[in-house]
Amino acid sequence: VKDREITVINNYEVELERHNAFLHSKIAESESFHGSSGISYLISIFH
């Protein structure tokens, strides 16, 4: 059971990292379009 729990946690962390990388690429993309206002635009989408 312990091994399984560790696997689940590891998978979750990997997904989290992927999601963060995705968000950072979107923010960078958005900044190049909108300047710094791109960040507030993106935050409004995700909240």
C-alpha angles and dihedrals in degrees: 000000000000093000090052092051091050090051091051091050092048092049090049091052091049091051090048091052091048091050092048091049089050092050092048092051090049091049091049090048091048093048091055089054102038106017115229092334086072089076094056089045090054094044089054090054095051098045 
